[in-house]
Amino acid sequence: MKTVQLGTSELHVTPICLGTMTFGEQVNEADSHAILDHAIDRGINFFDTAEIYSVPTKSETFNLTENIIGRWLHQHPSRRDNMLIATKVAGPSRGMPWVRGGSANLTAQDIEAACHQSLKRLHIECIDLYQLHWPVRHVPAFGIRDFDPKMLDASTSSIHVQLEALGQLVKAGKVRAVGLSNETPYGLGEFIKMSEQHGLPRVASVQNPYGLVNRLVENALDESLYHYQVALLAYSPLAFGLLTGKYDASGTTGPTAPQDARIAKFESVRQQRWGRESALVAARLYNALARDQGMTPTQMALAFCYTKWQVTSTIIGVTSLAQLDENCDAWGTTLSPDTLKAIDAIRAAHKDPAY
């Protein structure tokens, strides 16, 4: 699998990235280690995690995924040579008292402390890509569609302050490149402006949801990414399983729904964008189209992301070696002009239900 440059950074990543938020909740430690081994054997060099994982986030599993990866690296230090590791510091943690006491802010000191704690858990000396998990301001994200200026808080850390803190970590050799997640065109533009005005690290990537039932990236962010030369890391390309076809027969809570799948298993996930009936309705149409075209739903959904010019690397999350192989095997699949036209027709009728 060839590698591609991550924005303007020195990092060259595989176009498939292994996401690890299932480690510690849906996947036990031994199986997580086996998945990591197999991903490297399949040629993947890019691995994404976060301090709040596993998901759904809760106090009992806070930091667990990084610890699982760290113990694997401690046991197999030579594997580090074949890996680019990305992790994230959580943004304001209202409603999550186990993350910095539920703080409504993310200070420079918080960023520095979180980075050092992630390094310790991961048993590494430098994080290849360190990302802000969500903005330190009110933005439309995680199912919130509308921006509300009344929600802004001038007392929180500015973009300049956050980027300075990241810059200090780069200068200290603790981080190689910096990135954003769940970010907007405005936010990306401000980070780029601050890097240019103050000689601070340039954002290499933005990690946002992107896939058949959520193509909001195409509504302005992709233009910013293109002109700023920033990479898109597409997460949830299978919409938490909606685009695999596993819920087509009975929905997310029906008698035939796989009880170990995220939406079926976790009430908190069903209440989010992926659990909306409108998202399931649209997913079923995409899944039917895939079958009509001689593909599995997973194959078509991933091929859509794998072949879009907007996407630098697609983040796949798996719970088994079989899923990992299926997702990797979809690489190289091309979608015909008629298939792409049919995909666009479904979107025109159903919009982006998992926004």
HUNORFEN-V943335 format. One record per helix or strand of 2 or more residues. SS is the DSSP state (A for helix, B for strand). FROM is the first residue (numbers start at 0). TO is the last residue. Records with the same first field share a line. If there is no record, write none. Layout:
SS = FROM-TO + FROM-TO
This chain:
B = 2-4 + 11-13 + 15-18 + 45-47 + 83-88 + 126-131 + 174-180 + 202-208 + 230-234 + 312-316
A = 28-40 + 58-60 + 63-74 + 76-81 + 99-101 + 107-121 + 148-150 + 158-170 + 184-197 + 215-217 + 220-227 + 238-243 + 261-264 + 266-269 + 272-274 + 276-291 + 296-305 + 320-328 + 336-349
